Amino acid sequence: AASFLPFLKIPIAAGITYGVGKAAKAYFESDMTLDMDDLKEKFIEGEKESKNTNWEDNQIKED
């Protein structure tokens, strides 16, 4: 679906990357003991968080 709507590729990729990062962080913080269901939950939480983040507020401002 993303290939038909090129303007969606970056937000989709960013959301997935953010979700994977959140899941990986939780996994390593748990000493690699999280099960698949918990990892999936962390991934989905990360994706939702990325959608609710105003990335323009987090930009580095150049002088």
Biopython code that builds the backbone (N, CA, C, O; Angstrom):
import numpy as np
from Bio.PDB.StructureBuilder import StructureBuilder

atoms = [
    (1, "ALA", "N", (0.820, -1.193, 0.000)),
    (1, "ALA", "CA", (0.000, 0.000, 0.000)),
    (1, "ALA", "C", (0.862, 1.254, 0.000)),
    (1, "ALA", "O", (0.499, 2.260, -0.610)),
    (2, "ALA", "N", (1.996, 1.196, 0.679)),
    (2, "ALA", "CA", (2.846, 2.379, 0.774)),
    (2, "ALA", "C", (3.437, 2.764, -0.580)),
    (2, "ALA", "O", (3.689, 3.943, -0.825)),
    (3, "SER", "N", (3.663, 1.788, -1.465)),
    (3, "SER", "CA", (4.252, 2.122, -2.760)),
    (3, "SER", "C", (3.275, 2.887, -3.649)),
    (3, "SER", "O", (3.697, 3.624, -4.541)),
    (4, "PHE", "N", (1.984, 2.720, -3.416)),
    (4, "PHE", "CA", (0.995, 3.481, -4.176)),
    (4, "PHE", "C", (0.863, 4.904, -3.642)),
    (4, "PHE", "O", (0.426, 5.803, -4.361)),
    (5, "LEU", "N", (1.235, 5.102, -2.407)),
    (5, "LEU", "CA", (1.164, 6.414, -1.770)),
    (5, "LEU", "C", (2.551, 6.780, -1.252)),
    (5, "LEU", "O", (2.839, 6.592, -0.070)),
    (6, "PRO", "N", (3.418, 7.304, -2.129)),
    (6, "PRO", "CA", (4.808, 7.537, -1.749)),
    (6, "PRO", "C", (4.988, 8.458, -0.543)),
    (6, "PRO", "O", (5.980, 8.339, 0.176)),
    (7, "PHE", "N", (4.049, 9.372, -0.309)),
    (7, "PHE", "CA", (4.198, 10.295, 0.813)),
    (7, "PHE", "C", (4.000, 9.595, 2.157)),
    (7, "PHE", "O", (4.264, 10.188, 3.204)),
    (8, "LEU", "N", (3.544, 8.354, 2.142)),
    (8, "LEU", "CA", (3.366, 7.599, 3.388)),
    (8, "LEU", "C", (4.582, 6.756, 3.754)),
    (8, "LEU", "O", (4.667, 6.249, 4.872)),
    (9, "LYS", "N", (5.513, 6.601, 2.836)),
    (9, "LYS", "CA", (6.659, 5.725, 3.088)),
    (9, "LYS", "C", (7.482, 6.173, 4.290)),
    (9, "LYS", "O", (7.829, 5.349, 5.137)),
    (10, "ILE", "N", (7.796, 7.446, 4.380)),
    (10, "ILE", "CA", (8.642, 7.927, 5.471)),
    (10, "ILE", "C", (7.944, 7.802, 6.817)),
    (10, "ILE", "O", (8.557, 7.296, 7.757)),
    (11, "PRO", "N", (6.687, 8.239, 6.961)),
    (11, "PRO", "CA", (6.024, 8.066, 8.263)),
    (11, "PRO", "C", (5.870, 6.603, 8.675)),
    (11, "PRO", "O", (5.994, 6.277, 9.855)),
    (12, "ILE", "N", (5.603, 5.728, 7.719)),
    (12, "ILE", "CA", (5.477, 4.302, 8.037)),
    (12, "ILE", "C", (6.825, 3.756, 8.496)),
    (12, "ILE", "O", (6.899, 3.053, 9.504)),
    (13, "ALA", "N", (7.882, 4.072, 7.770)),
    (13, "ALA", "CA", (9.220, 3.603, 8.138)),
    (13, "ALA", "C", (9.643, 4.159, 9.491)),
    (13, "ALA", "O", (10.236, 3.445, 10.299)),
    (14, "ALA", "N", (9.342, 5.422, 9.740)),
    (14, "ALA", "CA", (9.707, 6.030, 11.022)),
    (14, "ALA", "C", (8.956, 5.373, 12.170)),
    (14, "ALA", "O", (9.541, 5.112, 13.221)),
    (15, "GLY", "N", (7.682, 5.106, 11.985)),
    (15, "GLY", "CA", (6.889, 4.457, 13.031)),
    (15, "GLY", "C", (7.383, 3.058, 13.339)),
    (15, "GLY", "O", (7.464, 2.664, 14.503)),
    (16, "ILE", "N", (7.713, 2.307, 12.300)),
    (16, "ILE", "CA", (8.230, 0.952, 12.498)),
    (16, "ILE", "C", (9.581, 0.998, 13.204)),
    (16, "ILE", "O", (9.824, 0.228, 14.133)),
    (17, "THR", "N", (10.454, 1.893, 12.770)),
    (17, "THR", "CA", (11.770, 2.017, 13.387)),
    (17, "THR", "C", (11.656, 2.392, 14.856)),
    (17, "THR", "O", (12.355, 1.831, 15.701)),
    (18, "TYR", "N", (10.780, 3.333, 15.161)),
    (18, "TYR", "CA", (10.578, 3.762, 16.545)),
    (18, "TYR", "C", (10.045, 2.602, 17.379)),
    (18, "TYR", "O", (10.491, 2.392, 18.507)),
    (19, "GLY", "N", (9.095, 1.851, 16.833)),
    (19, "GLY", "CA", (8.536, 0.702, 17.542)),
    (19, "GLY", "C", (9.574, -0.377, 17.807)),
    (19, "GLY", "O", (9.624, -0.940, 18.900)),
    (20, "VAL", "N", (10.399, -0.665, 16.813)),
    (20, "VAL", "CA", (11.461, -1.659, 16.977)),
    (20, "VAL", "C", (12.452, -1.194, 18.041)),
    (20, "VAL", "O", (12.919, -1.991, 18.855)),
    (21, "GLY", "N", (12.767, 0.090, 18.028)),
    (21, "GLY", "CA", (13.686, 0.627, 19.034)),
    (21, "GLY", "C", (13.137, 0.501, 20.441)),
    (21, "GLY", "O", (13.864, 0.128, 21.363)),
    (22, "LYS", "N", (11.857, 0.809, 20.614)),
    (22, "LYS", "CA", (11.230, 0.687, 21.937)),
    (22, "LYS", "C", (11.223, -0.769, 22.400)),
    (22, "LYS", "O", (11.499, -1.054, 23.566)),
    (23, "ALA", "N", (10.909, -1.685, 21.491)),
    (23, "ALA", "CA", (10.893, -3.110, 21.838)),
    (23, "ALA", "C", (12.298, -3.597, 22.188)),
    (23, "ALA", "O", (12.473, -4.342, 23.152)),
    (24, "ALA", "N", (13.296, -3.183, 21.414)),
    (24, "ALA", "CA", (14.674, -3.596, 21.684)),
    (24, "ALA", "C", (15.148, -3.064, 23.030)),
    (24, "ALA", "O", (15.792, -3.782, 23.794)),
    (25, "LYS", "N", (14.831, -1.814, 23.316)),
    (25, "LYS", "CA", (15.228, -1.225, 24.600)),
    (25, "LYS", "C", (14.606, -2.005, 25.760)),
    (25, "LYS", "O", (15.291, -2.320, 26.733)),
    (26, "ALA", "N", (13.318, -2.315, 25.660)),
    (26, "ALA", "CA", (12.639, -3.075, 26.715)),
    (26, "ALA", "C", (13.247, -4.469, 26.851)),
    (26, "ALA", "O", (13.399, -4.977, 27.961)),
    (27, "TYR", "N", (13.592, -5.083, 25.728)),
    (27, "TYR", "CA", (14.170, -6.430, 25.743)),
    (27, "TYR", "C", (15.502, -6.446, 26.483)),
    (27, "TYR", "O", (15.736, -7.310, 27.329)),
    (28, "PHE", "N", (16.371, -5.496, 26.167)),
    (28, "PHE", "CA", (17.680, -5.477, 26.810)),
    (28, "PHE", "C", (17.600, -5.015, 28.258)),
    (28, "PHE", "O", (18.388, -5.461, 29.092)),
    (29, "GLU", "N", (16.659, -4.125, 28.568)),
    (29, "GLU", "CA", (16.476, -3.708, 29.957)),
    (29, "GLU", "C", (15.956, -4.853, 30.822)),
    (29, "GLU", "O", (16.152, -4.847, 32.037)),
    (30, "SER", "N", (15.298, -5.831, 30.209)),
    (30, "SER", "CA", (14.777, -6.980, 30.958)),
    (30, "SER", "C", (15.804, -8.117, 31.023)),
    (30, "SER", "O", (15.459, -9.241, 31.389)),
    (31, "ASP", "N", (17.050, -7.834, 30.673)),
    (31, "ASP", "CA", (18.100, -8.864, 30.593)),
    (31, "ASP", "C", (17.718, -9.976, 29.618)),
    (31, "ASP", "O", (18.000, -11.152, 29.849)),
    (32, "MET", "N", (17.080, -9.582, 28.544)),
    (32, "MET", "CA", (16.696, -10.466, 27.442)),
    (32, "MET", "C", (15.756, -11.586, 27.886)),
    (32, "MET", "O", (15.883, -12.728, 27.445)),
    (33, "THR", "N", (14.810, -11.243, 28.764)),
    (33, "THR", "CA", (13.872, -12.251, 29.260)),
    (33, "THR", "C", (12.436, -12.005, 28.812)),
    (33, "THR", "O", (11.557, -12.797, 29.152)),
    (34, "LEU", "N", (12.167, -10.942, 28.065)),
    (34, "LEU", "CA", (10.800, -10.683, 27.604)),
    (34, "LEU", "C", (10.365, -11.751, 26.609)),
    (34, "LEU", "O", (11.150, -12.181, 25.764)),
    (35, "ASP", "N", (9.120, -12.171, 26.717)),
    (35, "ASP", "CA", (8.612, -13.139, 25.748)),
    (35, "ASP", "C", (8.053, -12.399, 24.529)),
    (35, "ASP", "O", (7.996, -11.170, 24.508)),
    (36, "MET", "N", (7.651, -13.154, 23.532)),
    (36, "MET", "CA", (7.212, -12.579, 22.259)),
    (36, "MET", "C", (5.999, -11.666, 22.420)),
    (36, "MET", "O", (5.922, -10.627, 21.765)),
    (37, "ASP", "N", (5.056, -12.038, 23.278)),
    (37, "ASP", "CA", (3.861, -11.208, 23.476)),
    (37, "ASP", "C", (4.219, -9.852, 24.073)),
    (37, "ASP", "O", (3.672, -8.828, 23.663)),
    (38, "ASP", "N", (5.137, -9.841, 25.040)),
    (38, "ASP", "CA", (5.562, -8.576, 25.644)),
    (38, "ASP", "C", (6.322, -7.715, 24.640)),
    (38, "ASP", "O", (6.158, -6.495, 24.614)),
    (39, "LEU", "N", (7.151, -8.350, 23.816)),
    (39, "LEU", "CA", (7.877, -7.603, 22.785)),
    (39, "LEU", "C", (6.914, -6.979, 21.785)),
    (39, "LEU", "O", (7.075, -5.823, 21.392)),
    (40, "LYS", "N", (5.921, -7.746, 21.382)),
    (40, "LYS", "CA", (4.928, -7.230, 20.436)),
    (40, "LYS", "C", (4.186, -6.047, 21.046)),
    (40, "LYS", "O", (3.932, -5.052, 20.367)),
    (41, "GLU", "N", (3.838, -6.156, 22.328)),
    (41, "GLU", "CA", (3.146, -5.064, 23.017)),
    (41, "GLU", "C", (4.006, -3.804, 23.061)),
    (41, "GLU", "O", (3.509, -2.704, 22.824)),
    (42, "LYS", "N", (5.294, -3.961, 23.363)),
    (42, "LYS", "CA", (6.209, -2.811, 23.401)),
    (42, "LYS", "C", (6.354, -2.191, 22.014)),
    (42, "LYS", "O", (6.416, -0.969, 21.878)),
    (43, "PHE", "N", (6.408, -3.033, 20.988)),
    (43, "PHE", "CA", (6.507, -2.539, 19.617)),
    (43, "PHE", "C", (5.285, -1.704, 19.258)),
    (43, "PHE", "O", (5.419, -0.610, 18.709)),
    (44, "ILE", "N", (4.100, -2.211, 19.562)),
    (44, "ILE", "CA", (2.860, -1.498, 19.248)),
    (44, "ILE", "C", (2.777, -0.197, 20.034)),
    (44, "ILE", "O", (2.345, 0.824, 19.500)),
    (45, "GLU", "N", (3.191, -0.227, 21.306)),
    (45, "GLU", "CA", (3.220, 1.005, 22.110)),
    (45, "GLU", "C", (4.150, 2.031, 21.470)),
    (45, "GLU", "O", (3.820, 3.215, 21.399)),
    (46, "GLY", "N", (5.311, 1.577, 21.006)),
    (46, "GLY", "CA", (6.264, 2.473, 20.356)),
    (46, "GLY", "C", (5.719, 3.067, 19.075)),
    (46, "GLY", "O", (5.909, 4.253, 18.806)),
    (47, "GLU", "N", (5.040, 2.248, 18.280)),
    (47, "GLU", "CA", (4.426, 2.759, 17.049)),
    (47, "GLU", "C", (3.385, 3.827, 17.356)),
    (47, "GLU", "O", (3.348, 4.875, 16.712)),
    (48, "LYS", "N", (2.543, 3.551, 18.344)),
    (48, "LYS", "CA", (1.512, 4.524, 18.724)),
    (48, "LYS", "C", (2.145, 5.805, 19.247)),
    (48, "LYS", "O", (1.684, 6.903, 18.936)),
    (49, "GLU", "N", (3.205, 5.665, 20.046)),
    (49, "GLU", "CA", (3.895, 6.838, 20.579)),
    (49, "GLU", "C", (4.483, 7.681, 19.450)),
    (49, "GLU", "O", (4.443, 8.910, 19.500)),
    (50, "SER", "N", (5.030, 7.015, 18.431)),
    (50, "SER", "CA", (5.622, 7.766, 17.317)),
    (50, "SER", "C", (4.559, 8.536, 16.545)),
    (50, "SER", "O", (4.824, 9.627, 16.039)),
    (51, "LYS", "N", (3.354, 7.972, 16.452)),
    (51, "LYS", "CA", (2.268, 8.659, 15.747)),
    (51, "LYS", "C", (1.780, 9.875, 16.522)),
    (51, "LYS", "O", (1.291, 10.836, 15.928)),
    (52, "ASN", "N", (1.908, 9.840, 17.839)),
    (52, "ASN", "CA", (1.426, 10.937, 18.679)),
    (52, "ASN", "C", (2.498, 11.975, 18.981)),
    (52, "ASN", "O", (2.229, 12.960, 19.669)),
    (53, "THR", "N", (3.709, 11.767, 18.474)),
    (53, "THR", "CA", (4.806, 12.695, 18.721)),
    (53, "THR", "C", (4.809, 13.787, 17.659)),
    (53, "THR", "O", (4.699, 13.502, 16.466)),
    (54, "ASN", "N", (4.934, 15.016, 18.088)),
    (54, "ASN", "CA", (5.073, 16.128, 17.150)),
    (54, "ASN", "C", (6.564, 16.287, 16.857)),
    (54, "ASN", "O", (7.289, 16.933, 17.613)),
    (55, "TRP", "N", (7.008, 15.698, 15.766)),
    (55, "TRP", "CA", (8.434, 15.663, 15.461)),
    (55, "TRP", "C", (8.985, 17.044, 15.135)),
    (55, "TRP", "O", (10.188, 17.269, 15.262)),
    (56, "GLU", "N", (8.133, 17.969, 14.718)),
    (56, "GLU", "CA", (8.615, 19.318, 14.425)),
    (56, "GLU", "C", (9.098, 20.010, 15.694)),
    (56, "GLU", "O", (10.011, 20.833, 15.637)),
    (57, "ASP", "N", (8.498, 19.688, 16.836)),
    (57, "ASP", "CA", (8.940, 20.271, 18.104)),
    (57, "ASP", "C", (10.291, 19.726, 18.536)),
    (57, "ASP", "O", (10.974, 20.348, 19.349)),
    (58, "ASN", "N", (10.689, 18.568, 18.005)),
    (58, "ASN", "CA", (11.927, 17.916, 18.421)),
    (58, "ASN", "C", (13.088, 18.169, 17.461)),
    (58, "ASN", "O", (14.159, 17.582, 17.615)),
    (59, "GLN", "N", (12.882, 19.029, 16.485)),
    (59, "GLN", "CA", (13.943, 19.307, 15.523)),
    (59, "GLN", "C", (15.058, 20.101, 16.176)),
    (59, "GLN", "O", (14.826, 20.898, 17.085)),
    (60, "ILE", "N", (16.269, 19.871, 15.699)),
    (60, "ILE", "CA", (17.412, 20.654, 16.147)),
    (60, "ILE", "C", (17.404, 21.954, 15.360)),
    (60, "ILE", "O", (17.425, 21.949, 14.129)),
    (61, "LYS", "N", (17.373, 23.038, 16.065)),
    (61, "LYS", "CA", (17.333, 24.357, 15.425)),
    (61, "LYS", "C", (18.748, 24.806, 15.079)),
    (61, "LYS", "O", (19.658, 24.739, 15.905)),
    (62, "GLU", "N", (18.913, 25.263, 13.842)),
    (62, "GLU", "CA", (20.208, 25.789, 13.416)),
    (62, "GLU", "C", (20.237, 27.286, 13.654)),
    (62, "GLU", "O", (19.231, 27.977, 13.497)),
    (63, "ASP", "N", (21.403, 27.772, 14.035)),
    (63, "ASP", "CA", (21.553, 29.220, 14.286)),
    (63, "ASP", "C", (21.628, 29.994, 13.006)),
    (63, "ASP", "O", (21.755, 31.218, 13.032)),
]
sb = StructureBuilder()
sb.init_structure("model")
sb.init_model(0)
sb.init_chain("A")
sb.init_seg("    ")
for serial, (resi, resn, name, xyz) in enumerate(atoms, 1):
    if name == "N":
        sb.init_residue(resn, " ", resi, " ")
    sb.init_atom(name, np.array(xyz, "f"), 0.0, 1.0, " ", f" {name:<3s}", serial, name[0])
structure = sb.get_structure()
